[in-house]
Structures are given as structure tokens and as C-alpha cells.
Amino acid sequence: MGSAGSLTLQRNIIVALLIAVAAAAWATLIWQRAGMDMPMVMNTPTMGMNAPLFLAAWIIMMIAMMFPTAAPMILTFHQVQAGRRGRGEAFVSTWVFLGGYMLVWGLAGVLAFACAAGAERIAEQAEMSAATAAHIGGVLLIVAGAYQLSPLKDLCLAKCRSPMSFILVSWRDGRWGAVRMGLEHGLFCLGCCWLLFLALFPLGIMNIAAMAVVTLLIFTEKTFPAGKRIAALSGTALLLYGAVVLVFPQALPTFPAAGAMTMD
């Protein structure tokens, strides 16, 4: 088999593995969601989980949502590494790059749990009402929408939309270099998407439909020619939805879960 045929086979194997792992993660999330018979707990920021369980669920979410969207960058990295191996140069496995990428999302999960636990504690101490909690959720949606329209979002999205450009500019040799590249790409990816994940908290952190929409949005932003326009449209939609929630808090899917709080 020629080098081109070998590279195609390798790419197909990587794609198949990414799809299989992401599909398994989605199946796990759906199974977890089906097993949650207490919506009130499920819709709290930490979902009633301690730190290890929350982080495990977070990593599964990131695998399900980010593996499909990161596939172009992963395949480009592998293509370059395969070319180096063909020329007799040092070769680093693609999974080393992916490990650095996922480390960023794991650390983001630690920060997400700390913020979620802190928010729950503040809400309990303040005896926050359901309407107030929903209004805060509306503000988060507006902030997420505004970020979609920001220059920083454009900068991070541009990095994610141009895999070969990123590889050429950020290339590092060796295993540690691959880890650093994975970390750097993960940071750009986090900068591109973090407020979309923040929006999942008011929508329901285990809201499968919301997760699917966010995944599709991230994928289209990164891969479609009109990705920047799609990001702007989604930002406008989030701004409008957040404004609606401020006026009608019942429009938030998690509003019934706040029934344990004192109503205004």
C-alpha cells in the first residue's frame, strides 16, 4: 500500500475511533440522564454530585461534545506527523496531542465545579427564590450571547477554523511539544466555547437537547464557510432568549426545578 493509501487508512481509523468514543460518551450521558429521577437535583449547578463524580460527568460531556468538533485539528496534526515519519523524522502519536487538549477541558471542569458549588452555597445562604435564580440564568444567557459577538470570540474561532495555520504557527517538536500544542489549541477552543458551556447551567447541565444544540453550533462555527456568521446569529439568539427569560422566568427549562426555593 502506498503512503497516500496508508495515510487514508490511518485517518479513517482515527475518525472511526473518535466517532466510537464520542458515541459511547453520548450513550453514557443519555443513560445517566434517564437514571436521574429527581429533576430538582439534576437542574442544580452541581447536579447533587461531589467533585469526583462531577468531574467524571464533565469529562464524559467534553468527550461527547468536543471530539467531533476537534476532529479536523486532530486529523491535521496526524497528517503532519505522518509526513514527518515518512521522511524519517521524529514521530509523535496523535493521542499525545489529544491528551494535552483534554487536559485543558479537565482543568476547566475543576473550575466549573468550584463555581457551581459556590453558586449553590450562595443561593442556599441567601434563600434565593426561583424567579431570582431564573433571572440570573437570563443574565448568563445574555453574557454568553454578547461574547459570541465579541472580538475575542472571533480571534479564538479563527484559530480553531484554520487547523493547518495553527499547526504551522504553533509547531513544537517532540512529545512535550505535542502536549504544548494540545494545550494551546485547547485554550483557543476553550476561549471559543466556554460561555456556550456556561449557558448550559441555566438551561440544565444534563439537558441532552441543549448539549446537542451546543455541539452542533460549535461544529458548524468551526467547519462551515459561514461559521463566523453562524456564531453571530447564535449570539443574537442568546441575547434575545436571555431578555425573554428576564421578563418571563418560566421560559427557562430549569425554572420548575427551583420550586424548592421561596417564590417571589
MODELLER restraints for C-alpha pairs under 7 A, 6 or more apart:
rsr = mdl.restraints
at = mdl.atoms
rsr.add(forms.Gaussian(group=physical.xy_distance, feature=features.Distance(at['CA:11:A'], at['CA:75:A']), mean=6.56, stdev=0.5))
rsr.add(forms.Gaussian(group=physical.xy_distance, feature=features.Distance(at['CA:18:A'], at['CA:67:A']), mean=6.27, stdev=0.5))
rsr.add(forms.Gaussian(group=physical.xy_distance, feature=features.Distance(at['CA:22:A'], at['CA:63:A']), mean=5.72, stdev=0.5))
rsr.add(forms.Gaussian(group=physical.xy_distance, feature=features.Distance(at['CA:22:A'], at['CA:64:A']), mean=4.40, stdev=0.5))
rsr.add(forms.Gaussian(group=physical.xy_distance, feature=features.Distance(at['CA:22:A'], at['CA:67:A']), mean=6.31, stdev=0.5))
rsr.add(forms.Gaussian(group=physical.xy_distance, feature=features.Distance(at['CA:23:A'], at['CA:64:A']), mean=6.77, stdev=0.5))
rsr.add(forms.Gaussian(group=physical.xy_distance, feature=features.Distance(at['CA:25:A'], at['CA:60:A']), mean=5.49, stdev=0.5))
rsr.add(forms.Gaussian(group=physical.xy_distance, feature=features.Distance(at['CA:25:A'], at['CA:61:A']), mean=6.93, stdev=0.5))
rsr.add(forms.Gaussian(group=physical.xy_distance, feature=features.Distance(at['CA:25:A'], at['CA:63:A']), mean=6.40, stdev=0.5))
rsr.add(forms.Gaussian(group=physical.xy_distance, feature=features.Distance(at['CA:25:A'], at['CA:64:A']), mean=5.03, stdev=0.5))
rsr.add(forms.Gaussian(group=physical.xy_distance, feature=features.Distance(at['CA:26:A'], at['CA:64:A']), mean=5.41, stdev=0.5))
rsr.add(forms.Gaussian(group=physical.xy_distance, feature=features.Distance(at['CA:30:A'], at['CA:208:A']), mean=6.98, stdev=0.5))
rsr.add(forms.Gaussian(group=physical.xy_distance, feature=features.Distance(at['CA:33:A'], at['CA:206:A']), mean=6.45, stdev=0.5))
rsr.add(forms.Gaussian(group=physical.xy_distance, feature=features.Distance(at['CA:36:A'], at['CA:42:A']), mean=6.78, stdev=0.5))
rsr.add(forms.Gaussian(group=physical.xy_distance, feature=features.Distance(at['CA:39:A'], at['CA:257:A']), mean=6.23, stdev=0.5))
rsr.add(forms.Gaussian(group=physical.xy_distance, feature=features.Distance(at['CA:40:A'], at['CA:257:A']), mean=4.36, stdev=0.5))
rsr.add(forms.Gaussian(group=physical.xy_distance, feature=features.Distance(at['CA:40:A'], at['CA:258:A']), mean=6.90, stdev=0.5))
rsr.add(forms.Gaussian(group=physical.xy_distance, feature=features.Distance(at['CA:41:A'], at['CA:47:A']), mean=5.28, stdev=0.5))
rsr.add(forms.Gaussian(group=physical.xy_distance, feature=features.Distance(at['CA:41:A'], at['CA:48:A']), mean=5.63, stdev=0.5))
rsr.add(forms.Gaussian(group=physical.xy_distance, feature=features.Distance(at['CA:42:A'], at['CA:48:A']), mean=6.92, stdev=0.5))
rsr.add(forms.Gaussian(group=physical.xy_distance, feature=features.Distance(at['CA:42:A'], at['CA:206:A']), mean=7.00, stdev=0.5))
rsr.add(forms.Gaussian(group=physical.xy_distance, feature=features.Distance(at['CA:43:A'], at['CA:204:A']), mean=5.17, stdev=0.5))
rsr.add(forms.Gaussian(group=physical.xy_distance, feature=features.Distance(at['CA:43:A'], at['CA:205:A']), mean=6.68, stdev=0.5))
rsr.add(forms.Gaussian(group=physical.xy_distance, feature=features.Distance(at['CA:43:A'], at['CA:254:A']), mean=5.95, stdev=0.5))
rsr.add(forms.Gaussian(group=physical.xy_distance, feature=features.Distance(at['CA:43:A'], at['CA:257:A']), mean=6.15, stdev=0.5))
rsr.add(forms.Gaussian(group=physical.xy_distance, feature=features.Distance(at['CA:45:A'], at['CA:116:A']), mean=5.03, stdev=0.5))
rsr.add(forms.Gaussian(group=physical.xy_distance, feature=features.Distance(at['CA:45:A'], at['CA:120:A']), mean=6.86, stdev=0.5))
rsr.add(forms.Gaussian(group=physical.xy_distance, feature=features.Distance(at['CA:45:A'], at['CA:201:A']), mean=6.01, stdev=0.5))
rsr.add(forms.Gaussian(group=physical.xy_distance, feature=features.Distance(at['CA:45:A'], at['CA:205:A']), mean=6.92, stdev=0.5))
rsr.add(forms.Gaussian(group=physical.xy_distance, feature=features.Distance(at['CA:46:A'], at['CA:54:A']), mean=6.77, stdev=0.5))
rsr.add(forms.Gaussian(group=physical.xy_distance, feature=features.Distance(at['CA:46:A'], at['CA:113:A']), mean=6.66, stdev=0.5))
rsr.add(forms.Gaussian(group=physical.xy_distance, feature=features.Distance(at['CA:46:A'], at['CA:116:A']), mean=5.72, stdev=0.5))
rsr.add(forms.Gaussian(group=physical.xy_distance, feature=features.Distance(at['CA:46:A'], at['CA:117:A']), mean=6.26, stdev=0.5))
rsr.add(forms.Gaussian(group=physical.xy_distance, feature=features.Distance(at['CA:51:A'], at['CA:113:A']), mean=6.70, stdev=0.5))
rsr.add(forms.Gaussian(group=physical.xy_distance, feature=features.Distance(at['CA:54:A'], at['CA:113:A']), mean=6.99, stdev=0.5))
rsr.add(forms.Gaussian(group=physical.xy_distance, feature=features.Distance(at['CA:55:A'], at['CA:109:A']), mean=5.93, stdev=0.5))
rsr.add(forms.Gaussian(group=physical.xy_distance, feature=features.Distance(at['CA:55:A'], at['CA:110:A']), mean=6.78, stdev=0.5))
rsr.add(forms.Gaussian(group=physical.xy_distance, feature=features.Distance(at['CA:58:A'], at['CA:109:A']), mean=6.08, stdev=0.5))
rsr.add(forms.Gaussian(group=physical.xy_distance, feature=features.Distance(at['CA:59:A'], at['CA:106:A']), mean=6.37, stdev=0.5))
rsr.add(forms.Gaussian(group=physical.xy_distance, feature=features.Distance(at['CA:65:A'], at['CA:215:A']), mean=5.21, stdev=0.5))
rsr.add(forms.Gaussian(group=physical.xy_distance, feature=features.Distance(at['CA:69:A'], at['CA:218:A']), mean=6.64, stdev=0.5))
rsr.add(forms.Gaussian(group=physical.xy_distance, feature=features.Distance(at['CA:69:A'], at['CA:219:A']), mean=4.84, stdev=0.5))
rsr.add(forms.Gaussian(group=physical.xy_distance, feature=features.Distance(at['CA:72:A'], at['CA:163:A']), mean=6.79, stdev=0.5))
rsr.add(forms.Gaussian(group=physical.xy_distance, feature=features.Distance(at['CA:73:A'], at['CA:163:A']), mean=4.97, stdev=0.5))
rsr.add(forms.Gaussian(group=physical.xy_distance, feature=features.Distance(at['CA:74:A'], at['CA:94:A']), mean=6.99, stdev=0.5))
rsr.add(forms.Gaussian(group=physical.xy_distance, feature=features.Distance(at['CA:76:A'], at['CA:163:A']), mean=6.37, stdev=0.5))
rsr.add(forms.Gaussian(group=physical.xy_distance, feature=features.Distance(at['CA:76:A'], at['CA:164:A']), mean=6.46, stdev=0.5))
rsr.add(forms.Gaussian(group=physical.xy_distance, feature=features.Distance(at['CA:77:A'], at['CA:94:A']), mean=6.77, stdev=0.5))
rsr.add(forms.Gaussian(group=physical.xy_distance, feature=features.Distance(at['CA:77:A'], at['CA:167:A']), mean=6.92, stdev=0.5))
rsr.add(forms.Gaussian(group=physical.xy_distance, feature=features.Distance(at['CA:78:A'], at['CA:94:A']), mean=5.55, stdev=0.5))
rsr.add(forms.Gaussian(group=physical.xy_distance, feature=features.Distance(at['CA:81:A'], at['CA:91:A']), mean=5.80, stdev=0.5))
rsr.add(forms.Gaussian(group=physical.xy_distance, feature=features.Distance(at['CA:81:A'], at['CA:92:A']), mean=6.60, stdev=0.5))
rsr.add(forms.Gaussian(group=physical.xy_distance, feature=features.Distance(at['CA:84:A'], at['CA:90:A']), mean=6.65, stdev=0.5))
rsr.add(forms.Gaussian(group=physical.xy_distance, feature=features.Distance(at['CA:84:A'], at['CA:91:A']), mean=6.38, stdev=0.5))
rsr.add(forms.Gaussian(group=physical.xy_distance, feature=features.Distance(at['CA:85:A'], at['CA:91:A']), mean=5.38, stdev=0.5))
rsr.add(forms.Gaussian(group=physical.xy_distance, feature=features.Distance(at['CA:92:A'], at['CA:174:A']), mean=6.46, stdev=0.5))
rsr.add(forms.Gaussian(group=physical.xy_distance, feature=features.Distance(at['CA:92:A'], at['CA:175:A']), mean=5.96, stdev=0.5))
rsr.add(forms.Gaussian(group=physical.xy_distance, feature=features.Distance(at['CA:96:A'], at['CA:175:A']), mean=6.81, stdev=0.5))
rsr.add(forms.Gaussian(group=physical.xy_distance, feature=features.Distance(at['CA:96:A'], at['CA:178:A']), mean=6.20, stdev=0.5))
rsr.add(forms.Gaussian(group=physical.xy_distance, feature=features.Distance(at['CA:96:A'], at['CA:179:A']), mean=5.98, stdev=0.5))
rsr.add(forms.Gaussian(group=physical.xy_distance, feature=features.Distance(at['CA:97:A'], at['CA:178:A']), mean=4.87, stdev=0.5))
rsr.add(forms.Gaussian(group=physical.xy_distance, feature=features.Distance(at['CA:97:A'], at['CA:179:A']), mean=5.10, stdev=0.5))
rsr.add(forms.Gaussian(group=physical.xy_distance, feature=features.Distance(at['CA:97:A'], at['CA:181:A']), mean=6.57, stdev=0.5))
rsr.add(forms.Gaussian(group=physical.xy_distance, feature=features.Distance(at['CA:97:A'], at['CA:182:A']), mean=4.64, stdev=0.5))
rsr.add(forms.Gaussian(group=physical.xy_distance, feature=features.Distance(at['CA:98:A'], at['CA:182:A']), mean=5.99, stdev=0.5))
rsr.add(forms.Gaussian(group=physical.xy_distance, feature=features.Distance(at['CA:99:A'], at['CA:179:A']), mean=6.88, stdev=0.5))
rsr.add(forms.Gaussian(group=physical.xy_distance, feature=features.Distance(at['CA:100:A'], at['CA:179:A']), mean=4.56, stdev=0.5))
rsr.add(forms.Gaussian(group=physical.xy_distance, feature=features.Distance(at['CA:100:A'], at['CA:180:A']), mean=6.63, stdev=0.5))
rsr.add(forms.Gaussian(group=physical.xy_distance, feature=features.Distance(at['CA:100:A'], at['CA:182:A']), mean=4.33, stdev=0.5))
rsr.add(forms.Gaussian(group=physical.xy_distance, feature=features.Distance(at['CA:100:A'], at['CA:183:A']), mean=4.81, stdev=0.5))
rsr.add(forms.Gaussian(group=physical.xy_distance, feature=features.Distance(at['CA:101:A'], at['CA:182:A']), mean=4.22, stdev=0.5))
rsr.add(forms.Gaussian(group=physical.xy_distance, feature=features.Distance(at['CA:101:A'], at['CA:183:A']), mean=4.99, stdev=0.5))
rsr.add(forms.Gaussian(group=physical.xy_distance, feature=features.Distance(at['CA:101:A'], at['CA:185:A']), mean=6.55, stdev=0.5))
rsr.add(forms.Gaussian(group=physical.xy_distance, feature=features.Distance(at['CA:101:A'], at['CA:186:A']), mean=4.63, stdev=0.5))
rsr.add(forms.Gaussian(group=physical.xy_distance, feature=features.Distance(at['CA:104:A'], at['CA:183:A']), mean=6.06, stdev=0.5))
rsr.add(forms.Gaussian(group=physical.xy_distance, feature=features.Distance(at['CA:104:A'], at['CA:186:A']), mean=5.62, stdev=0.5))
rsr.add(forms.Gaussian(group=physical.xy_distance, feature=features.Distance(at['CA:104:A'], at['CA:187:A']), mean=6.59, stdev=0.5))
rsr.add(forms.Gaussian(group=physical.xy_distance, feature=features.Distance(at['CA:127:A'], at['CA:261:A']), mean=6.86, stdev=0.5))
rsr.add(forms.Gaussian(group=physical.xy_distance, feature=features.Distance(at['CA:128:A'], at['CA:261:A']), mean=6.40, stdev=0.5))
rsr.add(forms.Gaussian(group=physical.xy_distance, feature=features.Distance(at['CA:128:A'], at['CA:262:A']), mean=6.95, stdev=0.5))
rsr.add(forms.Gaussian(group=physical.xy_distance, feature=features.Distance(at['CA:129:A'], at['CA:261:A']), mean=4.96, stdev=0.5))
rsr.add(forms.Gaussian(group=physical.xy_distance, feature=features.Distance(at['CA:129:A'], at['CA:262:A']), mean=4.68, stdev=0.5))
rsr.add(forms.Gaussian(group=physical.xy_distance, feature=features.Distance(at['CA:129:A'], at['CA:263:A']), mean=5.09, stdev=0.5))
rsr.add(forms.Gaussian(group=physical.xy_distance, feature=features.Distance(at['CA:129:A'], at['CA:264:A']), mean=6.21, stdev=0.5))
rsr.add(forms.Gaussian(group=physical.xy_distance, feature=features.Distance(at['CA:130:A'], at['CA:255:A']), mean=6.52, stdev=0.5))
rsr.add(forms.Gaussian(group=physical.xy_distance, feature=features.Distance(at['CA:130:A'], at['CA:258:A']), mean=4.61, stdev=0.5))
rsr.add(forms.Gaussian(group=physical.xy_distance, feature=features.Distance(at['CA:130:A'], at['CA:259:A']), mean=6.20, stdev=0.5))
rsr.add(forms.Gaussian(group=physical.xy_distance, feature=features.Distance(at['CA:130:A'], at['CA:261:A']), mean=5.56, stdev=0.5))
rsr.add(forms.Gaussian(group=physical.xy_distance, feature=features.Distance(at['CA:130:A'], at['CA:262:A']), mean=6.57, stdev=0.5))
rsr.add(forms.Gaussian(group=physical.xy_distance, feature=features.Distance(at['CA:130:A'], at['CA:263:A']), mean=5.62, stdev=0.5))
rsr.add(forms.Gaussian(group=physical.xy_distance, feature=features.Distance(at['CA:131:A'], at['CA:249:A']), mean=5.99, stdev=0.5))
rsr.add(forms.Gaussian(group=physical.xy_distance, feature=features.Distance(at['CA:131:A'], at['CA:263:A']), mean=6.63, stdev=0.5))
rsr.add(forms.Gaussian(group=physical.xy_distance, feature=features.Distance(at['CA:131:A'], at['CA:264:A']), mean=6.44, stdev=0.5))
rsr.add(forms.Gaussian(group=physical.xy_distance, feature=features.Distance(at['CA:134:A'], at['CA:249:A']), mean=5.33, stdev=0.5))
rsr.add(forms.Gaussian(group=physical.xy_distance, feature=features.Distance(at['CA:134:A'], at['CA:252:A']), mean=6.70, stdev=0.5))
rsr.add(forms.Gaussian(group=physical.xy_distance, feature=features.Distance(at['CA:134:A'], at['CA:255:A']), mean=6.21, stdev=0.5))
rsr.add(forms.Gaussian(group=physical.xy_distance, feature=features.Distance(at['CA:135:A'], at['CA:245:A']), mean=6.56, stdev=0.5))
rsr.add(forms.Gaussian(group=physical.xy_distance, feature=features.Distance(at['CA:135:A'], at['CA:246:A']), mean=5.12, stdev=0.5))
rsr.add(forms.Gaussian(group=physical.xy_distance, feature=features.Distance(at['CA:135:A'], at['CA:249:A']), mean=6.30, stdev=0.5))
rsr.add(forms.Gaussian(group=physical.xy_distance, feature=features.Distance(at['CA:137:A'], at['CA:202:A']), mean=4.80, stdev=0.5))
rsr.add(forms.Gaussian(group=physical.xy_distance, feature=features.Distance(at['CA:138:A'], at['CA:242:A']), mean=4.26, stdev=0.5))
rsr.add(forms.Gaussian(group=physical.xy_distance, feature=features.Distance(at['CA:138:A'], at['CA:243:A']), mean=6.58, stdev=0.5))
rsr.add(forms.Gaussian(group=physical.xy_distance, feature=features.Distance(at['CA:138:A'], at['CA:245:A']), mean=5.15, stdev=0.5))
rsr.add(forms.Gaussian(group=physical.xy_distance, feature=features.Distance(at['CA:138:A'], at['CA:246:A']), mean=5.52, stdev=0.5))
rsr.add(forms.Gaussian(group=physical.xy_distance, feature=features.Distance(at['CA:139:A'], at['CA:242:A']), mean=6.20, stdev=0.5))
rsr.add(forms.Gaussian(group=physical.xy_distance, feature=features.Distance(at['CA:140:A'], at['CA:199:A']), mean=6.30, stdev=0.5))
rsr.add(forms.Gaussian(group=physical.xy_distance, feature=features.Distance(at['CA:141:A'], at['CA:199:A']), mean=5.61, stdev=0.5))
rsr.add(forms.Gaussian(group=physical.xy_distance, feature=features.Distance(at['CA:141:A'], at['CA:238:A']), mean=5.71, stdev=0.5))
rsr.add(forms.Gaussian(group=physical.xy_distance, feature=features.Distance(at['CA:141:A'], at['CA:239:A']), mean=6.58, stdev=0.5))
rsr.add(forms.Gaussian(group=physical.xy_distance, feature=features.Distance(at['CA:141:A'], at['CA:242:A']), mean=4.93, stdev=0.5))
rsr.add(forms.Gaussian(group=physical.xy_distance, feature=features.Distance(at['CA:142:A'], at['CA:238:A']), mean=5.98, stdev=0.5))
rsr.add(forms.Gaussian(group=physical.xy_distance, feature=features.Distance(at['CA:142:A'], at['CA:239:A']), mean=4.52, stdev=0.5))
rsr.add(forms.Gaussian(group=physical.xy_distance, feature=features.Distance(at['CA:142:A'], at['CA:242:A']), mean=4.97, stdev=0.5))
rsr.add(forms.Gaussian(group=physical.xy_distance, feature=features.Distance(at['CA:144:A'], at['CA:195:A']), mean=5.00, stdev=0.5))
rsr.add(forms.Gaussian(group=physical.xy_distance, feature=features.Distance(at['CA:144:A'], at['CA:196:A']), mean=6.14, stdev=0.5))
rsr.add(forms.Gaussian(group=physical.xy_distance, feature=features.Distance(at['CA:144:A'], at['CA:199:A']), mean=6.51, stdev=0.5))
rsr.add(forms.Gaussian(group=physical.xy_distance, feature=features.Distance(at['CA:144:A'], at['CA:238:A']), mean=6.89, stdev=0.5))
rsr.add(forms.Gaussian(group=physical.xy_distance, feature=features.Distance(at['CA:145:A'], at['CA:235:A']), mean=3.87, stdev=0.5))
rsr.add(forms.Gaussian(group=physical.xy_distance, feature=features.Distance(at['CA:145:A'], at['CA:236:A']), mean=6.08, stdev=0.5))
rsr.add(forms.Gaussian(group=physical.xy_distance, feature=features.Distance(at['CA:145:A'], at['CA:238:A']), mean=4.65, stdev=0.5))
rsr.add(forms.Gaussian(group=physical.xy_distance, feature=features.Distance(at['CA:145:A'], at['CA:239:A']), mean=4.94, stdev=0.5))
rsr.add(forms.Gaussian(group=physical.xy_distance, feature=features.Distance(at['CA:146:A'], at['CA:235:A']), mean=6.16, stdev=0.5))
rsr.add(forms.Gaussian(group=physical.xy_distance, feature=features.Distance(at['CA:146:A'], at['CA:239:A']), mean=6.80, stdev=0.5))
rsr.add(forms.Gaussian(group=physical.xy_distance, feature=features.Distance(at['CA:147:A'], at['CA:153:A']), mean=6.42, stdev=0.5))
rsr.add(forms.Gaussian(group=physical.xy_distance, feature=features.Distance(at['CA:148:A'], at['CA:231:A']), mean=5.92, stdev=0.5))
rsr.add(forms.Gaussian(group=physical.xy_distance, feature=features.Distance(at['CA:148:A'], at['CA:232:A']), mean=6.06, stdev=0.5))
rsr.add(forms.Gaussian(group=physical.xy_distance, feature=features.Distance(at['CA:148:A'], at['CA:235:A']), mean=4.78, stdev=0.5))
rsr.add(forms.Gaussian(group=physical.xy_distance, feature=features.Distance(at['CA:149:A'], at['CA:232:A']), mean=5.51, stdev=0.5))
rsr.add(forms.Gaussian(group=physical.xy_distance, feature=features.Distance(at['CA:149:A'], at['CA:235:A']), mean=6.03, stdev=0.5))
rsr.add(forms.Gaussian(group=physical.xy_distance, feature=features.Distance(at['CA:153:A'], at['CA:191:A']), mean=6.83, stdev=0.5))
rsr.add(forms.Gaussian(group=physical.xy_distance, feature=features.Distance(at['CA:153:A'], at['CA:192:A']), mean=5.38, stdev=0.5))
rsr.add(forms.Gaussian(group=physical.xy_distance, feature=features.Distance(at['CA:156:A'], at['CA:188:A']), mean=5.08, stdev=0.5))
rsr.add(forms.Gaussian(group=physical.xy_distance, feature=features.Distance(at['CA:156:A'], at['CA:189:A']), mean=6.74, stdev=0.5))
rsr.add(forms.Gaussian(group=physical.xy_distance, feature=features.Distance(at['CA:156:A'], at['CA:191:A']), mean=5.91, stdev=0.5))
rsr.add(forms.Gaussian(group=physical.xy_distance, feature=features.Distance(at['CA:156:A'], at['CA:192:A']), mean=5.12, stdev=0.5))
rsr.add(forms.Gaussian(group=physical.xy_distance, feature=features.Distance(at['CA:157:A'], at['CA:192:A']), mean=5.54, stdev=0.5))
rsr.add(forms.Gaussian(group=physical.xy_distance, feature=features.Distance(at['CA:157:A'], at['CA:222:A']), mean=6.81, stdev=0.5))
rsr.add(forms.Gaussian(group=physical.xy_distance, feature=features.Distance(at['CA:159:A'], at['CA:166:A']), mean=6.22, stdev=0.5))
rsr.add(forms.Gaussian(group=physical.xy_distance, feature=features.Distance(at['CA:159:A'], at['CA:188:A']), mean=6.79, stdev=0.5))
rsr.add(forms.Gaussian(group=physical.xy_distance, feature=features.Distance(at['CA:160:A'], at['CA:188:A']), mean=6.94, stdev=0.5))
rsr.add(forms.Gaussian(group=physical.xy_distance, feature=features.Distance(at['CA:160:A'], at['CA:189:A']), mean=6.49, stdev=0.5))
rsr.add(forms.Gaussian(group=physical.xy_distance, feature=features.Distance(at['CA:160:A'], at['CA:222:A']), mean=6.15, stdev=0.5))
rsr.add(forms.Gaussian(group=physical.xy_distance, feature=features.Distance(at['CA:161:A'], at['CA:222:A']), mean=4.83, stdev=0.5))
rsr.add(forms.Gaussian(group=physical.xy_distance, feature=features.Distance(at['CA:161:A'], at['CA:223:A']), mean=6.34, stdev=0.5))
rsr.add(forms.Gaussian(group=physical.xy_distance, feature=features.Distance(at['CA:170:A'], at['CA:181:A']), mean=6.53, stdev=0.5))
rsr.add(forms.Gaussian(group=physical.xy_distance, feature=features.Distance(at['CA:171:A'], at['CA:181:A']), mean=6.86, stdev=0.5))
rsr.add(forms.Gaussian(group=physical.xy_distance, feature=features.Distance(at['CA:172:A'], at['CA:178:A']), mean=6.32, stdev=0.5))
rsr.add(forms.Gaussian(group=physical.xy_distance, feature=features.Distance(at['CA:172:A'], at['CA:181:A']), mean=6.82, stdev=0.5))
rsr.add(forms.Gaussian(group=physical.xy_distance, feature=features.Distance(at['CA:196:A'], at['CA:214:A']), mean=6.86, stdev=0.5))
rsr.add(forms.Gaussian(group=physical.xy_distance, feature=features.Distance(at['CA:200:A'], at['CA:210:A']), mean=6.97, stdev=0.5))
rsr.add(forms.Gaussian(group=physical.xy_distance, feature=features.Distance(at['CA:202:A'], at['CA:254:A']), mean=6.51, stdev=0.5))
rsr.add(forms.Gaussian(group=physical.xy_distance, feature=features.Distance(at['CA:203:A'], at['CA:252:A']), mean=6.52, stdev=0.5))
rsr.add(forms.Gaussian(group=physical.xy_distance, feature=features.Distance(at['CA:203:A'], at['CA:253:A']), mean=5.76, stdev=0.5))
rsr.add(forms.Gaussian(group=physical.xy_distance, feature=features.Distance(at['CA:203:A'], at['CA:254:A']), mean=6.04, stdev=0.5))
rsr.add(forms.Gaussian(group=physical.xy_distance, feature=features.Distance(at['CA:204:A'], at['CA:254:A']), mean=5.99, stdev=0.5))
rsr.add(forms.Gaussian(group=physical.xy_distance, feature=features.Distance(at['CA:220:A'], at['CA:227:A']), mean=5.84, stdev=0.5))
rsr.add(forms.Gaussian(group=physical.xy_distance, feature=features.Distance(at['CA:221:A'], at['CA:227:A']), mean=3.79, stdev=0.5))
rsr.add(forms.Gaussian(group=physical.xy_distance, feature=features.Distance(at['CA:221:A'], at['CA:228:A']), mean=6.18, stdev=0.5))
rsr.add(forms.Gaussian(group=physical.xy_distance, feature=features.Distance(at['CA:221:A'], at['CA:230:A']), mean=6.11, stdev=0.5))
rsr.add(forms.Gaussian(group=physical.xy_distance, feature=features.Distance(at['CA:221:A'], at['CA:231:A']), mean=6.03, stdev=0.5))
rsr.add(forms.Gaussian(group=physical.xy_distance, feature=features.Distance(at['CA:245:A'], at['CA:251:A']), mean=5.60, stdev=0.5))
rsr.add(forms.Gaussian(group=physical.xy_distance, feature=features.Distance(at['CA:245:A'], at['CA:252:A']), mean=6.23, stdev=0.5))
rsr.add(forms.Gaussian(group=physical.xy_distance, feature=features.Distance(at['CA:249:A'], at['CA:255:A']), mean=6.84, stdev=0.5))
